[in-house]
Every structure is written in structure tokens, then in C-alpha cells.
Amino acid sequence: MAYRSKRSFAWTTAEPLDLISIWGEESVQSQLRSSCRNFDTYRQISQGLCKKGYDRDMLQCRVKIKELRQAYQKAREANCCSDAAPKTCQFYK
């Protein structure tokens, strides 16, 4: 029998904005900086999203944060190293 991964529905535009606001809180950032194992911190982030009416688990939050960070880094690097038109990502600001 083939293994099927659990696939979630696509993120709405509002979800990453709420995720970023929770992730950006100083208490969350402090927890992320102070520990190598961030299991509980990502659980706290997913619970914060649940309070706002979204159904995301901690792994989905972790993956989305990683994707957002990579998109931001890519846009930032492109903007500082090139004379071409400025690059941006959806949630750059």
C-alpha cells in the first residue's frame, strides 16, 4: 500500500498576515532565539492561529514561516546586488 501524505488546503491571503503578526511578537521571537528545539513555540503559533479561526497545525506553520523567510531573503538579496528593477515578494513589507 502506498503512503499518502496528509495534504492541507491552500493558505488564504489573510492567514500568512496573521501568522506573521504572531511570529513577529517579541515573546515568540525570544523563544525562537533561546532554544534549539522549537516544538512548543510552533505549537503556540498554531494555537494563536486557531484562536483567529484558522485550522493549521504546528508543522504547517513551521513550513509556511520557512517559505516566507526564504522568499523575503531572496527578494532582499536580489535588491541589494543588482541594478535591475526591484524585486518583491507578496509579504515583503
Buried (B, 14 or more C-beta within 10 A) or exposed (E): EEEEEEEEEEBEEEBBEBBBEBBEEEEBEEBBEEEEEBEEBBBBBBEBBEEEEBEBBBEBBBEBBEEBEEBBEEBBEBBEEEEEEEBBBEEEE
